Amino acid sequence: MREYRKRSIVKAICWRAIATLTTMLIVFIFTRHVTLALEVGAVEVVAKLVFYYLHERTWNLIGWGKLQHPLARLTVNRELEPDHLDEIRARLRDLGYL
């Protein structure tokens, strides 16, 4: 299943917050310098946010290990409207899928 780029961005931001706080805590524990911990955290968050996003987008392109539904190959040209969703459900029910 694919995901929107916005979802990848939000996941990356959440993970970076946790990981950066962890890095800053480790730097502080080893050095006892708050300023150094904040500086390392600031550099680290930007660099790793970019690399995580690229990592996620690359893995979305790799099909290995993904289970795909036969309908996943269908191209959708626009957002589904509620009326269409009901029609699709009814048709799938008629075909015995639901």
C-alpha positions as YAML, in Angstrom:
chain: A
units: angstrom
residues:
- id: 1
  name: MET
  ca: [0.00, 0.00, 0.00]
- id: 2
  name: ARG
  ca: [1.34, 3.42, -0.90]
- id: 3
  name: GLU
  ca: [1.07, 6.46, 1.31]
- id: 4
  name: TYR
  ca: [0.82, 10.17, 0.71]
- id: 5
  name: ARG
  ca: [3.99, 12.27, 0.95]
- id: 6
  name: LYS
  ca: [2.36, 14.25, 3.79]
- id: 7
  name: ARG
  ca: [2.11, 11.06, 5.84]
- id: 8
  name: SER
  ca: [5.82, 10.35, 5.29]
- id: 9
  name: ILE
  ca: [6.63, 13.92, 6.36]
- id: 10
  name: VAL
  ca: [4.56, 13.70, 9.56]
- id: 11
  name: LYS
  ca: [6.08, 10.32, 10.43]
- id: 12
  name: ALA
  ca: [9.56, 11.73, 9.84]
- id: 13
  name: ILE
  ca: [8.89, 14.76, 12.07]
- id: 14
  name: CYS
  ca: [7.53, 12.61, 14.91]
- id: 15
  name: TRP
  ca: [10.45, 10.22, 14.75]
- id: 16
  name: ARG
  ca: [12.96, 13.07, 14.52]
- id: 17
  name: ALA
  ca: [11.56, 14.68, 17.67]
- id: 18
  name: ILE
  ca: [12.06, 11.47, 19.63]
- id: 19
  name: ALA
  ca: [15.46, 10.70, 18.12]
- id: 20
  name: THR
  ca: [16.79, 14.26, 18.51]
- id: 21
  name: LEU
  ca: [15.77, 14.45, 22.16]
- id: 22
  name: THR
  ca: [17.54, 11.14, 22.69]
- id: 23
  name: THR
  ca: [20.69, 12.42, 20.97]
- id: 24
  name: MET
  ca: [20.66, 15.65, 22.99]
- id: 25
  name: LEU
  ca: [20.23, 13.68, 26.21]
- id: 26
  name: ILE
  ca: [23.16, 11.40, 25.34]
- id: 27
  name: VAL
  ca: [25.39, 14.40, 24.46]
- id: 28
  name: PHE
  ca: [24.41, 16.07, 27.72]
- id: 29
  name: ILE
  ca: [25.10, 12.95, 29.78]
- id: 30
  name: PHE
  ca: [28.59, 12.60, 28.27]
- id: 31
  name: THR
  ca: [29.57, 16.28, 28.28]
- id: 32
  name: ARG
  ca: [27.34, 18.00, 30.88]
- id: 33
  name: HIS
  ca: [27.13, 20.93, 28.41]
- id: 34
  name: VAL
  ca: [23.56, 22.01, 27.61]
- id: 35
  name: THR
  ca: [24.69, 24.33, 24.80]
- id: 36
  name: LEU
  ca: [26.65, 21.59, 23.05]
- id: 37
  name: ALA
  ca: [23.71, 19.19, 23.39]
- id: 38
  name: LEU
  ca: [21.38, 21.77, 21.80]
- id: 39
  name: GLU
  ca: [23.83, 22.54, 18.98]
- id: 40
  name: VAL
  ca: [24.34, 18.87, 18.14]
- id: 41
  name: GLY
  ca: [20.58, 18.34, 18.28]
- id: 42
  name: ALA
  ca: [19.94, 21.26, 15.90]
- id: 43
  name: VAL
  ca: [22.37, 19.97, 13.27]
- id: 44
  name: GLU
  ca: [21.30, 16.38, 13.71]
- id: 45
  name: VAL
  ca: [17.56, 17.06, 13.35]
- id: 46
  name: VAL
  ca: [17.89, 18.76, 9.98]
- id: 47
  name: ALA
  ca: [20.31, 16.23, 8.49]
- id: 48
  name: LYS
  ca: [18.46, 13.17, 9.68]
- id: 49
  name: LEU
  ca: [15.01, 14.52, 8.78]
- id: 50
  name: VAL
  ca: [16.10, 14.83, 5.16]
- id: 51
  name: PHE
  ca: [17.71, 11.38, 5.11]
- id: 52
  name: TYR
  ca: [14.71, 9.73, 6.80]
- id: 53
  name: TYR
  ca: [12.29, 11.25, 4.27]
- id: 54
  name: LEU
  ca: [14.44, 10.05, 1.37]
- id: 55
  name: HIS
  ca: [14.72, 6.62, 3.01]
- id: 56
  name: GLU
  ca: [10.92, 6.33, 3.35]
- id: 57
  name: ARG
  ca: [10.24, 7.48, -0.20]
- id: 58
  name: THR
  ca: [12.82, 5.05, -1.58]
- id: 59
  name: TRP
  ca: [11.32, 2.12, 0.34]
- id: 60
  name: ASN
  ca: [7.86, 3.05, -1.01]
- id: 61
  name: LEU
  ca: [9.26, 2.42, -4.51]
- id: 62
  name: ILE
  ca: [10.53, -1.05, -3.59]
- id: 63
  name: GLY
  ca: [7.93, -3.77, -4.02]
- id: 64
  name: TRP
  ca: [9.84, -6.45, -2.09]
- id: 65
  name: GLY
  ca: [7.97, -7.66, 0.98]
- id: 66
  name: LYS
  ca: [4.72, -5.87, 0.19]
- id: 67
  name: LEU
  ca: [1.43, -7.71, -0.08]
- id: 68
  name: GLN
  ca: [-0.59, -6.25, -2.91]
- id: 69
  name: HIS
  ca: [-4.28, -6.54, -3.55]
- id: 70
  name: PRO
  ca: [-5.12, -7.07, -7.22]
- id: 71
  name: LEU
  ca: [-7.01, -3.74, -7.25]
- id: 72
  name: ALA
  ca: [-3.91, -1.90, -6.00]
- id: 73
  name: ARG
  ca: [-2.68, -1.64, -9.60]
- id: 74
  name: LEU
  ca: [-5.67, 0.44, -10.66]
- id: 75
  name: THR
  ca: [-4.85, 4.08, -11.31]
- id: 76
  name: VAL
  ca: [-7.15, 6.56, -9.59]
- id: 77
  name: ASN
  ca: [-7.29, 9.95, -11.27]
- id: 78
  name: ARG
  ca: [-9.12, 11.90, -8.56]
- id: 79
  name: GLU
  ca: [-10.45, 11.68, -5.01]
- id: 80
  name: LEU
  ca: [-13.40, 9.38, -4.41]
- id: 81
  name: GLU
  ca: [-16.66, 11.10, -3.65]
- id: 82
  name: PRO
  ca: [-19.01, 9.56, -1.06]
- id: 83
  name: ASP
  ca: [-21.59, 8.66, -3.72]
- id: 84
  name: HIS
  ca: [-18.97, 6.79, -5.72]
- id: 85
  name: LEU
  ca: [-17.76, 4.91, -2.66]
- id: 86
  name: ASP
  ca: [-21.28, 3.65, -2.04]
- id: 87
  name: GLU
  ca: [-21.54, 2.57, -5.68]
- id: 88
  name: ILE
  ca: [-18.22, 0.73, -5.49]
- id: 89
  name: ARG
  ca: [-19.26, -1.02, -2.27]
- id: 90
  name: ALA
  ca: [-22.55, -2.09, -3.87]
- id: 91
  name: ARG
  ca: [-20.76, -3.45, -6.94]
- id: 92
  name: LEU
  ca: [-18.19, -5.33, -4.81]
- id: 93
  name: ARG
  ca: [-21.05, -6.76, -2.77]
- id: 94
  name: ASP
  ca: [-22.77, -7.90, -6.02]
- id: 95
  name: LEU
  ca: [-19.53, -9.61, -7.09]
- id: 96
  name: GLY
  ca: [-19.29, -11.41, -3.72]
- id: 97
  name: TYR
  ca: [-16.27, -9.56, -2.34]
- id: 98
  name: LEU
  ca: [-18.16, -7.96, 0.54]
...
